[in-house]
Amino acid sequence: MEKMHQAQSDFKAGRENTLPAGKLKIFFGYAAGVGKTYAMLEAAHQVKKEGVDVVAGYVEPHARSDTLALLDGLEILPCKEMDYRGIKLKEFDLDQALQRKPQLILVDELAHNNAPGCRHTKRYQDVEELLQAGINVYTTVNVQHLESLNDLVSSITGIAVNERIPDHVFDRANQVELVDIEPDELVKRLQMGKVYRERQAKQALQNFFTAENLAALREIAMRRTADQLNRTALQEGKRKSAKAGEHILICLSSAPSNAKVIRTAARMAEAFHSGFTALFVQTPETKELSGENLKRLRSNLHLAEQLGAQISTVYGIDPAVQIAEYARVSGVTKIVMGRINHKQNLITGKKSLADRLIDLTDLDVYIIPDHQPLYKKPLGKLRVPKARFTWKDTGIMLAAFLHCRIRLFSRWIQRIQHHNGLHFGGPYYCGLDKRPLLWRNCVAPYPRSPSPRKMEWLK
């Protein structure tokens, strides 16, 4: 086993909560089996030799003999048994840990979802309470469990991870230790049954634990650890490597792709060390959201808050104008948006929101692609503007009406003429002497000329 990198960072300064008295160390890996729990137990034995009061609060019961052997010599806190639908579940006993109050407690699997009936729904919330009580914590987590990386990891592995932690929990750690081994060595350990049992190992090798997936996840984990180093440098005043003045803006919506946009913008903000704002434009249409659309909007709002975005709300009828104005007065430098995934109105030829923002601003606009199914954009009620007529409008309307009636009557007369073969309004040459007659004097069939006998009376 090889430890490639170690990164230390203080808690994020200036957060809304007071800094906890306890210190947090995270053993960070790119996949199960790299040795996070093993490294945590080794570190616990080391500090115990230095006289620190150490308790194993919860260690995942792995089927790995070398890992379980490291529990020997450590005080183990009994688990709390929870009855869930007839199944006995063992959970970390937070109350007993607070009562015991050691100097250092080990809590494995930071991203774990607690069973119903526990005080907190997430294990990271248990850890936060321990830190607030002044207890130092060692814990473990994999890269796929970070909220901002969820979409990226899912696109690589094809597997959605339900157990996730907010990035601020990871960023507030005093120390992050990257536990790393070569992907080929991890595959060998998996084949030897050191990670999962034989049946699970075969399924894992065919799905998650492919060489390509492991190499990609390893690179992501290293980059995320490097971000911790940059954060430390910034907090120490070494801002030469930071890109100053950046401010990233995303727009909150009920679109299915909005969560991916939020996570992407959060990663960009982390990389640029920039401000991050989530803007909600309230329009008459958004007031009428309901059902799944309203539920998605609230979920996206909560996600943006978790990832450290500042939430702002503006009101107006035209979202593009409101976004452009907010960006101008707030010093926004980049706008991150999702691909429009509903059909546009081809009759009106109305520009998309992204096109309008490009026209209205000189900012960088990033369009994030997604593979969500097409969805129907929620439409508001049809709003017919109130008609306001003046006498001038009435006169113009009557004049237009009369003009149309006259033209219609003229065309009607012309049709009758053509149908009956009659000629009105011009000279008609009657008889053999070809003397012209007006329509007022004569009506004759056309084109046959009248006989001389019938025209005698005209001479």
Secondary structure per residue as TSV (DSSP state, phi and psi in degrees):
chain	resnum	aa	ss	phi	psi
A	1	M	-	360.0	141.9
A	2	E	E	-132.6	131.8
A	3	K	E	-100.9	108.4
A	4	M	E	-79.5	-35.9
A	5	H	E	-153.6	149.8
A	6	Q	E	-135.4	127.9
A	7	A	E	-125.8	135.7
A	8	Q	E	-116.9	140.0
A	9	S	-	-150.5	141.5
A	10	D	-	-76.4	166.7
A	11	F	-	-61.1	147.7
A	12	K	-	-62.2	124.2
A	13	A	T	-75.6	149.5
A	14	G	T	77.7	13.4
A	15	R	-	-70.5	163.5
A	16	E	S	-69.8	-28.6
A	17	N	S	-89.9	154.5
A	18	T	-	-69.7	149.7
A	19	L	-	-67.3	133.2
A	20	P	-	-71.0	152.4
A	21	A	S	-73.2	-32.9
A	22	G	S	-75.3	160.8
A	23	K	-	-112.0	144.7
A	24	L	E	-116.0	129.4
A	25	K	E	-121.7	128.1
A	26	I	E	-111.6	129.0
A	27	F	E	-94.6	111.7
A	28	F	E	-108.2	132.7
A	29	G	E	-136.4	170.1
A	30	Y	S	-100.7	-8.5
A	31	A	S	-167.5	164.1
A	32	A	T	-65.3	140.7
A	33	G	T	96.9	-2.9
A	34	V	S	-75.6	-17.5
A	35	G	S	111.3	27.5
A	36	K	H	-64.6	-51.7
A	37	T	H	-63.2	-40.5
A	38	Y	H	-59.5	-46.6
A	39	A	H	-64.6	-37.6
A	40	M	H	-64.5	-43.2
A	41	L	H	-68.5	-37.6
A	42	E	H	-61.5	-44.7
A	43	A	H	-64.1	-36.7
A	44	A	H	-63.7	-42.2
A	45	H	H	-63.3	-36.8
A	46	Q	H	-64.2	-47.5
A	47	V	H	-71.6	-26.9
A	48	K	H	-66.4	-36.7
A	49	K	H	-63.0	-24.5
A	50	E	T	-86.9	4.4
A	51	G	T	95.5	11.4
A	52	V	-	-82.8	138.7
A	53	D	-	-77.9	108.1
A	54	V	E	-116.3	137.1
A	55	V	E	-131.8	136.0
A	56	A	E	-86.2	100.3
A	57	G	E	-72.4	-45.9
A	58	Y	E	-156.5	125.3
A	59	V	-	-126.5	126.5
A	60	E	-	-57.2	129.5
A	61	P	-	-73.8	81.1
A	62	H	-	-76.6	153.8
A	63	A	S	-90.9	49.4
A	64	R	-	-125.3	110.5
A	65	S	H	-62.3	-38.8
A	66	D	H	-67.6	-33.2
A	67	T	H	-71.9	-46.6
A	68	L	H	-62.3	-30.6
A	69	A	H	-64.4	-27.3
A	70	L	T	-74.6	-9.5
A	71	L	T	-75.2	-20.6
A	72	D	T	-63.0	133.2
A	73	G	T	93.1	-5.0
A	74	L	S	-109.6	142.0
A	75	E	E	-70.8	128.3
A	76	I	E	-109.8	125.1
A	77	L	-	-80.0	130.1
A	78	P	-	-61.3	143.9
A	79	C	-	-79.2	160.1
A	80	K	E	-97.2	124.5
A	81	E	E	-88.4	130.8
A	82	M	E	-120.7	135.6
A	83	D	E	-96.7	114.0
A	84	Y	E	-127.0	108.5
A	85	R	T	52.9	44.7
A	86	G	T	80.9	3.6
A	87	I	E	-111.9	134.7
A	88	K	E	-85.8	118.1
A	89	L	E	-111.6	140.9
A	90	K	E	-102.9	123.5
A	91	E	E	-125.4	162.3
A	92	F	-	-65.5	131.2
A	93	D	-	-92.4	94.5
A	94	L	H	-65.2	-44.3
A	95	D	H	-62.0	-41.9
A	96	Q	H	-68.0	-34.7
A	97	A	H	-65.8	-41.0
A	98	L	H	-66.6	-35.6
A	99	Q	H	-70.3	-40.0
A	100	R	H	-70.7	-40.2
A	101	K	-	45.6	68.2
A	102	P	-	-77.9	172.7
A	103	Q	S	-71.4	-36.0
A	104	L	E	-139.3	133.3
A	105	I	E	-126.6	142.5
A	106	L	E	-99.7	124.4
A	107	V	E	-131.1	103.3
A	108	D	-	-74.6	159.4
A	109	E	-	57.1	73.3
A	110	L	T	-62.4	-31.5
A	111	A	T	-86.0	5.7
A	112	H	-	-63.4	140.7
A	113	N	B	-89.3	123.0
A	114	N	-	-71.2	153.8
A	115	A	-	-70.8	151.8
A	116	P	T	-56.5	136.4
A	117	G	T	108.7	-17.9
A	118	C	S	-75.3	159.4
A	119	R	S	-63.3	-39.4
A	120	H	-	-115.6	150.9
A	121	T	S	-80.8	-23.1
A	122	K	B	-122.4	146.2
A	123	R	H	-69.1	-31.1
A	124	Y	H	-62.8	-25.7
A	125	Q	H	-71.6	-34.0
A	126	D	H	-61.6	-43.4
A	127	V	H	-63.1	-41.0
A	128	E	H	-61.4	-37.8
A	129	E	H	-68.5	-36.0
A	130	L	H	-64.0	-42.7
A	131	L	H	-63.4	-40.9
A	132	Q	H	-65.3	-25.8
A	133	A	T	-84.3	1.8
A	134	G	T	88.0	14.9
A	135	I	-	-98.6	129.2
A	136	N	E	-75.0	146.0
A	137	V	E	-131.3	134.6
A	138	Y	E	-106.3	134.0
A	139	T	E	-147.6	172.8
A	140	T	E	-131.2	151.0
A	141	V	E	-162.1	151.0
A	142	N	E	-101.7	159.6
A	143	V	G	-62.6	-32.7
A	144	Q	G	-69.9	-9.5
A	145	H	G	-92.7	-2.4
A	146	L	B	-78.8	131.2
A	147	E	G	-57.8	-45.3
A	148	S	G	-68.4	-19.9
A	149	L	G	-99.9	3.0
A	150	N	H	-59.9	-48.6
A	151	D	H	-66.3	-40.0
A	152	L	H	-63.3	-46.4
A	153	V	H	-66.2	-40.2
A	154	S	H	-62.9	-37.0
A	155	S	H	-68.8	-26.5
A	156	I	H	-83.2	-47.5
A	157	T	H	-92.7	-21.3
A	158	G	S	76.0	12.6
A	159	I	-	-121.9	127.4
A	160	A	-	-85.4	131.9
A	161	V	-	-101.6	122.1
A	162	N	-	-88.7	-29.5
A	163	E	-	-88.9	109.5
A	164	R	-	-135.5	157.4
A	165	I	B	-123.6	148.1
A	166	P	-	-63.9	147.1
A	167	D	H	-62.5	-29.9
A	168	H	H	-66.1	-26.0
A	169	V	H	-66.3	-42.1
A	170	F	H	-68.9	-41.7
A	171	D	H	-69.9	-23.8
A	172	R	T	-83.7	-2.8
A	173	A	-	-62.9	139.8
A	174	N	S	-71.0	-30.9
A	175	Q	E	-147.7	134.8
A	176	V	E	-122.5	121.0
A	177	E	E	-110.6	117.7
A	178	L	E	-81.8	116.6
A	179	V	E	-97.6	116.0
A	180	D	E	-136.1	139.2
A	181	I	-	-136.9	163.5
A	182	E	-	-65.6	141.6
A	183	P	H	-56.1	-37.4
A	184	D	H	-62.9	-39.0
A	185	E	H	-67.9	-36.9
A	186	L	H	-64.6	-40.8
A	187	V	H	-62.6	-41.2
A	188	K	H	-62.0	-42.0
A	189	R	H	-63.3	-37.2
A	190	L	H	-66.5	-42.9
A	191	Q	H	-66.4	-29.3
A	192	M	T	-82.9	-2.9
A	193	G	T	80.7	21.3
A	194	K	S	-88.6	-8.4
A	195	V	S	-110.9	-55.3
A	196	Y	S	-126.7	167.1
A	197	R	-	-69.2	166.4
A	198	E	H	-55.4	-47.1
A	199	R	H	-66.0	-44.2
A	200	Q	H	-64.6	-37.4
A	201	A	H	-63.4	-40.3
A	202	K	H	-64.0	-43.7
A	203	Q	H	-64.5	-40.3
A	204	A	H	-64.5	-40.0
A	205	L	H	-65.9	-29.0
A	206	Q	H	-84.2	-20.0
A	207	N	T	-116.3	-82.5
A	208	F	T	-75.9	-42.4
A	209	F	-	-90.2	49.3
A	210	T	-	-84.8	158.8
A	211	A	H	-60.7	-40.0
A	212	E	H	-66.5	-43.8
A	213	N	H	-62.5	-45.9
A	214	L	H	-65.1	-39.1
A	215	A	H	-64.3	-41.1
A	216	A	H	-67.5	-44.1
A	217	L	H	-64.6	-37.4
A	218	R	H	-62.5	-42.6
A	219	E	H	-64.4	-40.6
A	220	I	H	-63.2	-43.2
A	221	A	H	-62.2	-40.1
A	222	M	H	-66.4	-40.7
A	223	R	H	-65.0	-40.0
A	224	R	H	-66.2	-36.0
A	225	T	H	-67.5	-38.6
A	226	A	H	-62.4	-34.0
A	227	D	H	-60.8	-33.7
A	228	Q	H	-63.4	-40.1
A	229	L	H	-64.0	-42.7
A	230	N	H	-62.4	-39.2
A	231	R	H	-62.9	-41.9
A	232	T	H	-61.7	-43.6
A	233	A	H	-61.8	-39.6
A	234	L	H	-65.8	-42.0
A	235	Q	H	-67.5	-25.1
A	236	E	T	-88.6	3.3
A	237	G	T	91.4	6.2
A	238	K	-	-91.2	82.0
A	239	R	-	-99.7	13.5
A	240	K	T	-65.8	-33.2
A	241	S	T	-85.6	-6.7
A	242	A	S	-88.1	145.9
A	243	K	-	-89.7	107.8
A	244	A	T	-77.7	151.1
A	245	G	T	79.7	5.1
A	246	E	-	-78.8	143.8
A	247	H	E	-146.7	116.9
A	248	I	E	-102.5	135.8
A	249	L	E	-123.1	133.6
A	250	I	E	-124.3	159.7
A	251	C	E	-111.0	126.8
A	252	L	-	-77.0	138.3
A	253	S	-	-152.7	179.2
A	254	S	S	-95.3	8.0
A	255	A	-	-65.4	143.4
A	256	P	T	-60.3	-28.4
A	257	S	T	-83.7	-4.1
A	258	N	H	-65.4	-32.7
A	259	A	H	-63.4	-39.2
A	260	K	H	-66.2	-38.9
A	261	V	H	-61.3	-43.2
A	262	I	H	-62.6	-46.2
A	263	R	H	-64.7	-40.6
A	264	T	H	-63.2	-44.7
A	265	A	H	-63.8	-36.7
A	266	A	H	-64.0	-40.0
A	267	R	H	-66.4	-38.8
A	268	M	H	-63.7	-43.1
A	269	A	H	-62.6	-37.5
A	270	E	H	-66.6	-42.5
A	271	A	H	-68.4	-39.0
A	272	F	H	-87.4	-7.5
A	273	H	T	54.4	49.0
A	274	S	-	-116.4	172.4
A	275	G	E	-70.6	155.5
A	276	F	E	-140.5	116.7
A	277	T	E	-124.4	135.7
A	278	A	E	-109.3	115.8
A	279	L	E	-104.9	132.3
A	280	F	E	-113.0	121.2
A	281	V	E	-97.1	111.1
A	282	Q	E	-88.9	118.3
A	283	T	-	-119.7	171.7
A	284	P	T	-57.3	-30.6
A	285	E	T	-71.1	-39.8
A	286	T	G	-67.7	-25.1
A	287	K	G	-66.6	-20.7
A	288	E	G	-98.5	8.4
A	289	L	-	-65.2	143.7
A	290	S	-	-155.5	172.2
A	291	G	H	61.9	-134.2
A	292	E	H	-64.4	-36.5
A	293	N	H	-62.0	-44.8
A	294	L	H	-66.7	-39.6
A	295	K	H	-63.0	-42.6
A	296	R	H	-65.5	-39.7
A	297	L	H	-61.4	-45.5
A	298	R	H	-64.6	-39.8
A	299	S	H	-63.9	-41.2
A	300	N	H	-66.9	-37.1
A	301	L	H	-62.1	-44.6
A	302	H	H	-64.8	-39.4
A	303	L	H	-63.4	-43.4
A	304	A	H	-61.4	-40.7
A	305	E	H	-63.2	-41.8
A	306	Q	H	-61.2	-36.6
A	307	L	T	-87.4	10.2
A	308	G	T	90.3	14.4
A	309	A	-	-79.0	145.8
A	310	Q	E	-84.9	125.0
A	311	I	E	-91.4	127.9
A	312	S	E	-131.5	151.5
A	313	T	E	-130.6	134.2
A	314	V	E	-126.7	160.6
A	315	Y	E	-122.8	140.6
A	316	G	-	173.3	179.2
A	317	I	S	-97.8	-36.7
A	318	D	-	-105.9	105.4
A	319	P	H	-58.6	-39.0
A	320	A	H	-61.5	-43.4
A	321	V	H	-65.7	-42.9
A	322	Q	H	-64.7	-41.9
A	323	I	H	-65.6	-44.6
A	324	A	H	-62.7	-41.1
A	325	E	H	-68.0	-42.2
A	326	Y	H	-62.8	-42.3
A	327	A	H	-62.2	-37.2
A	328	R	H	-67.3	-45.8
A	329	V	H	-80.5	-17.5
A	330	S	H	-101.3	-0.1
A	331	G	T	73.3	29.5
A	332	V	-	-70.1	138.8
A	333	T	-	-112.8	-22.3
A	334	K	E	-140.5	138.9
A	335	I	E	-117.2	128.7
A	336	V	E	-111.3	126.2
A	337	M	E	-133.6	160.7
A	338	G	E	-90.6	156.9
A	339	R	-	-66.7	135.3
A	340	I	-	-65.2	120.9
A	341	N	-	-117.5	24.8
A	342	H	S	-131.0	159.4
A	343	K	-	-70.8	135.1
A	344	Q	-	-86.7	163.8
A	345	N	-	-79.7	105.7
A	346	L	T	-76.2	-18.1
A	347	I	T	-74.3	-47.9
A	348	T	T	-79.6	-21.5
A	349	G	T	66.5	28.7
A	350	K	-	-67.7	135.6
A	351	K	-	-70.6	152.3
A	352	S	-	-71.8	165.9
A	353	L	H	-61.6	-40.9
A	354	A	H	-63.4	-44.0
A	355	D	H	-62.2	-40.3
A	356	R	H	-67.2	-38.6
A	357	L	H	-65.9	-37.2
A	358	I	H	-62.6	-38.6
A	359	D	H	-69.7	-36.6
A	360	L	H	-86.4	-18.9
A	361	T	-	-131.6	169.5
A	362	D	-	-112.7	28.3
A	363	L	S	-89.1	162.1
A	364	D	E	-76.1	125.0
A	365	V	E	-113.7	119.1
A	366	Y	E	-103.0	126.1
A	367	I	E	-103.2	120.9
A	368	I	E	-96.1	117.0
A	369	P	-	-72.4	157.3
A	370	D	-	-151.3	167.0
A	371	H	-	-118.7	30.2
A	372	Q	-	-71.4	149.5
A	373	P	-	-65.1	153.3
A	374	L	-	-59.6	141.9
A	375	Y	-	-133.4	155.5
A	376	K	-	-86.3	121.7
A	377	K	-	-65.5	130.6
A	378	P	-	-64.2	129.6
A	379	L	-	-105.5	144.0
A	380	G	-	-81.7	175.5
A	381	K	-	-67.2	147.6
A	382	L	-	-65.7	124.8
A	383	R	-	-112.6	111.6
A	384	V	-	-95.8	121.7
A	385	P	-	-66.9	146.8
A	386	K	-	-69.2	132.5
A	387	A	-	-79.2	137.4
A	388	R	-	-131.2	108.2
A	389	F	-	-107.2	142.1
A	390	T	-	-109.6	172.0
A	391	W	H	-63.3	-32.7
A	392	K	H	-64.5	-42.6
A	393	D	H	-62.2	-38.9
A	394	T	H	-64.8	-42.8
A	395	G	H	-63.2	-42.4
A	396	I	H	-62.7	-40.4
A	397	M	H	-65.8	-42.5
A	398	L	H	-65.5	-40.3
A	399	A	H	-63.0	-41.4
A	400	A	H	-65.1	-37.3
A	401	F	H	-65.7	-46.5
A	402	L	H	-63.3	-39.9
A	403	H	H	-60.8	-41.8
A	404	C	H	-66.3	-39.2
A	405	R	H	-66.2	-41.4
A	406	I	H	-63.9	-43.9
A	407	R	H	-65.3	-36.5
A	408	L	H	-66.5	-41.1
A	409	F	H	-65.6	-39.6
A	410	S	H	-63.4	-43.1
A	411	R	H	-66.4	-31.1
A	412	W	H	-66.8	-42.9
A	413	I	H	-61.8	-42.6
A	414	Q	H	-63.5	-37.4
A	415	R	H	-64.9	-40.9
A	416	I	H	-63.7	-42.8
A	417	Q	H	-58.6	-47.4
A	418	H	H	-67.1	-36.6
A	419	H	H	-70.2	-41.6
A	420	N	H	-92.4	-4.8
A	421	G	T	69.8	26.7
A	422	L	-	-98.5	151.9
A	423	H	-	-127.0	120.9
A	424	F	-	-120.8	152.8
A	425	G	S	80.1	15.8
A	426	G	S	-150.6	171.8
A	427	P	-	-69.3	139.7
A	428	Y	E	-124.0	129.5
A	429	Y	E	-94.2	111.0
A	430	C	E	-109.4	148.0
A	431	G	T	76.1	-178.5
A	432	L	T	-80.1	-22.1
A	433	D	T	-86.7	-0.7
A	434	K	T	59.1	35.1
A	435	R	E	-80.7	132.6
A	436	P	E	-71.7	142.9
A	437	L	E	-127.7	145.9
A	438	L	-	-88.0	159.2
A	439	W	T	-62.6	-18.5
A	440	R	T	-71.9	-22.8
A	441	N	T	-100.5	-23.6
A	442	C	-	-152.2	142.2
A	443	V	-	-127.8	117.4
A	444	A	-	-132.5	153.4
A	445	P	-	-69.2	153.6
A	446	Y	S	-130.2	137.4
A	447	P	S	-97.3	-1.6
A	448	R	S	-69.1	129.4
A	449	S	-	-78.2	147.6
A	450	P	-	-68.5	153.8
A	451	S	-	-74.1	153.6
A	452	P	T	-59.4	-35.2
A	453	R	G	-64.3	-40.3
A	454	K	G	-73.3	-15.6
A	455	M	G	-104.4	4.9
A	456	E	G	-57.1	-39.7
A	457	W	G	-66.5	-12.5
A	458	L	G	-84.1	-15.7
A	459	K	-	-76.3	360.0
